Amino acid sequence: MPAPVRTPVVQAQVLPAPVVIPKLPIIPQAQNSPENDTLWQKASSITDFYNALQNHSIYQKPTRTLSFTTPKNTNPNAPYLLIFHSPQELASEATSLLQRLFKKLEIDLSTCSMSFFIKCNSNAMPREKKVLKEMLQKEVALLNPKKIIFFRETPKTESEDTKIDSAPITFAGKEALILYSLTEMHPSKEKMIETFSNFSAWIQENITSRT
């Protein structure tokens, strides 16, 4: 008698329950209000001007965390407005050099105004330069210095390290002079001597023209 054929018992496979990934709420990215980009134009005081700039889209970029720093010396009607590209240029050694320079020229540094938020340097996009220049003109109008001193941006490469033009310029209706940056002058005795010579000649010319 043939052996009975046994049908194999197939056990049903229990599939794991599908993993349900909860949908996270979509958080809209913070967008700069267009109104924030025009607040600086309406500022009637230097304090309101700086406060408005901090909310401007140019200074809200993550890559510009050090782009804006509120200057401490904002003396209205100062004899000189000193403009730097970055607060990092005013390290202790550079500040000491600046004090020695002004002392030799018999200028009280504490009476001057200083500013160092980015105006128009190599990090600025071409479309931003016009706005940055207008911002600077507004700042000059609010501070109303007698004269302006621009400390140029420190060259990033040797090929960019060109000799400055010592001829005075006019900016926002004010007579101005361009000098080497403090970080350039600090290690270079030649640039320090050239700066002192150009600066003192500029001052002497102004004294002579008033007499």
ABEGO torsion letter per residue (X at the ends): XBBBBBBBBBBBBBBBBBBBBBBBBBBBBBBBBAAAAAAAAABABAAAAAAAAAABAAAABAAAAAABBBBABBBBGBABBBBBABAAAABAAAAAAAAAAAAAAGBBAAABBBBABBABBAABBAAAAAAAAAAAAAAAAAAGBABBBBBBBBBABAAABBBBBABBBBBGGBBBBBBBBAAAAAABAAAAAAAAAAAAAAAAAAAAAAX
